[in-house]
Amino acid sequence: MSRTSSRRIRLTAALGAATALALAGCSSSGSSSSNSGGGVGFVTGKGGIATAAPAGRVAAPDITGTSLDGNPLKLSDYRGKVVVLNIWGSWCSPCRAEAKGLQETSEKYGDQVQFLGINTRDTDTANAVAFEKNFGVTYPSIYDPDGAEILKFPKGSLNPQSIPTTIVIDRDGRLAARAMRAMSAEDLQKMVDPVLAESK
């Protein structure tokens, strides 16, 4: 198989996955069942927040790219900090609903927690930049229009399966908690606080 054909197949798969994410998500509802969530080593509790105990956590993938203003960004640059990773699109109504709460929570935690977005399925950064300006979002986002970075999350882990999804990553760079719905500031703090309280 030629390199061009291989690249075309990978791009088609990435676009298909991004479309599937959008169809599966971008609604105000979320899973609220108390079960394993279809994965190994984590439990989904009330409110659809899935958590993994430290001993059973999976390493977050090497998410890299450029910010909406063109600067290089890497998730691994924040190793040693708790990271809140939010997957969003300017076209997504629940993403708009949660944006102010995310920003307020990022301001509340300050330097204790790093907030980072992954902007997906926006064909032009201008729409995403306008979204951030409208909602006063100041933390950076990686521009991932075809969902290629989202595909790096291992299946069966606390991987994103809808938009919006918010994931909390511990100081060791492991997936600690996930919610696949729009988050209120209160619910977001319930996700972050236990991970932040863990021994450094």
C-alpha positions, 0 to 999 in steps of 0.5 A: 500500500502506498504512503498516500493511500495509507494516509488517506485511510487514516484520515478517513478513519479520523473523520469517521470517528469525529463524526461518530463522536458528534452524533453520540454526543452534543446533547445535554443528557449523559450516562447516569448508570452505576456500572463499569461503563463498559471498561476495565478498572473504572466505575460510573457513579451518579451523574455519569461521572466515571472514576478510576482508582489510582492503581487502575489508571491508564496513561493519557495519550500524547496529545499534541498540536497547535493552539487556536492562536498557532502556538505549539501545545502538548498535554505532557508539558503539564505533567506534575499538575492535575489537568482538566481536559475539555473536548468541545466545538463551537457548534455544540450547544452543550459546550456553550452551556458549560463554557462559563462554568469551566472558565470560572472553575479554572479561575478558582483553582488558579495554578493548582490545576491546568485547564486545556481544551481540545477543539474539534470539528470546527473547520475554521479556527475563527469560529472557535476563537469567537466562541472563546471570546464570547464566553471569556475562555482564557485557558488554551485549546488544541485545534483538532478539526478532524479528531485525530488527537481524540482517537489517541485515547485507548479504547476501554479506558476513560476515553471520550465518546461524545462531545462535550467530554471532560477528563481529569488527568492526575499529576502522573499523567493518568486518566482519573475521571471522565464525564460525557456531558455538559458540566456545571461548576459544582459537578466539575469540582466534584471531579477535580477535588479528589484527584487534587487531594491525592498525595503529590 
